[in-house]
Amino acid sequence: MDYTRTVHDLTLIAAQTLIDYGLQLATERNVKISIAIADRAGALLAFLRMDDAPMVTIDVAIGKAHSAALLNAPSKQFEDFINTGITSMVTTPNILPLQGGVPVIHKDHVVGAVGISGASGYVDNEIATILADYVK
């Protein structure tokens, strides 16, 4: 019987690459955002807050990345639950149900997550999705 398994996490180099690409995407869209990259457990691996991005975006971006990693699903899914009347989702501990958090999946396993905050929810989610897909 096998009592161990191999797991994979994003590397710091991958996280920094995602931060750099996220900065490029935000600049192209003329938005001021915070970018959080979490490992598969939802712990912060890398972070950037652009000049003039509101301070609140710091905790929100980190919360979105954390949520996406723990849920193995985009944080938008939980925002959608709430918006469609499943309000009990707001009681899920340590989950931020706002779109803009997307898990990074490699070889069918969540290896980390991206959290974006500072633009509209739609743009946050768009940038996070592009970044998460970049690792594949």
N, C-alpha and C positions, 0 to 999 in steps of 0.2 A: 504494500500500500504506500502511495506517495503522500507524504505529509507537507510538502512544500509546492510552491508554484513560482514561476517567473513572472514578474510584473514589470511594466515599463512606465516611465515618467518622462515628461519633457525635460530636456537638458537646459541648462542656463543659456547655452549658445542658441538653442531653438527659441527660448523665451525672448532673448534679446533681439533675435531676428524678427520675431512677431511684433515686438515693440517698435522697431525701426520701420517695419512695413505699415503698421498702424498709424504711425506719425505721418508717413507719406500719404496714406489714404485720407487722413483727417485734413491735411494741408490741401490736397486736391479738392476736397469738399468744402473747404473754408469753414471748418468747425473746430472748436477748442474742446478737447476731450481729455479724460483720464483713461489710461489703458492698464488693465491688470491681467497678469498671466499667473494662473495657479497650477499647482501640480495635481495629480489625480485625486489626492485627498482634499483638495480645496485650499491648501496652504499657499500663501503668496510666494511666487517665485521671482517675479519681476514687475515693476510698476513705473509708470510715467504720467505726470500731469503736465499738460502743455501750458505754456504761459497764458494767462487770462482764463483758463478753465476754472469754473467756480469750485470753491473748496469742497462743497458737498459731493462733487463728482469723485472725490477720493474714496470715501467709504462706499459709495454706490457702485463704482466699478469693481472694487474688491468683493463686495457682496454678490454682485452678479456672477463673477468668475467662480467664487466659492459655491454658490447655489448650483450652477451648471455642472460643476465637477461632482458634487455630492448627489445630484439627481440623475446624473448621466443623461441629461436632457437639456434642451435650451430653456433658459429662464422664462422665455416668452410663453412656453406651454403653461406655466403656472399663472402668469398674468392672464392668459386666455381663460383658464378655469375660473378665476375670480370675476372676470368681465362677463362671463356667461352664467353667473349666479352661484357658482360653487365657492362660496365665501369662506368655507371652513379651511381652505388652503392657506389663508393668512395666518393660521395658528401653527403651521409647520415650523418647528424650531430652526433657527439659523438659515432660513431661506428668504431670499429677496425676490419676490415675484414681479420683476420688471424685465421687460425684454432688453436684450443687450448682453446676456451671458450665454455662451455657446461652448459645449464640450469639444475638446480636440480628440478626435478618434483616429487611431492608427491600428491597422490590422484588427479591426472589430473590437478594440479595447479603448476605453477612455484613458488618455495619458495626461490629461490636463484640461484647462479651460481658459477661455478669454472673457474678460468683462470690459465693456465699454460704457462710459457715461459722459454726457455733456452736450450731445446733440438731441434730436428728437428720438423717441423710442425706436422708430423705424430705422433711422440712420445708425443709431447705436447698434441695433441688431444686424443691419447690413454689414457694417464694418467688422463686427465680431464674427459673423458667418464667413466672410472672406478670409479673415485671419485663421480661423479654425480649419477651413478647407485648405489653406496654404501648406499645412504640415503633411497632409495626405500625400 
